[in-house]
Amino acid sequence: MYVKPNDGRSVPDPVLGDVLPASGREVPETQYWLRRLADGDVQKAKPPTIKKGDQ
């Protein structure tokens, strides 16, 4: 699932060992990320679209 942090939140990514970027990223649908959703730390978002010339 693709998530991004809610405003003012700094959310650690335990798999990559960094902080979830403001633009968001694809993460596994694990208990950790489901809990972040339930707690309001992150929100589901649409992944950015790749334009044909940007590949």
Secondary structure by P-SEA (a helix, b strand, c coil): cbbbbccccccccccccccccccbbbbcccaaaaaaaaaccbbbbbccccccccc
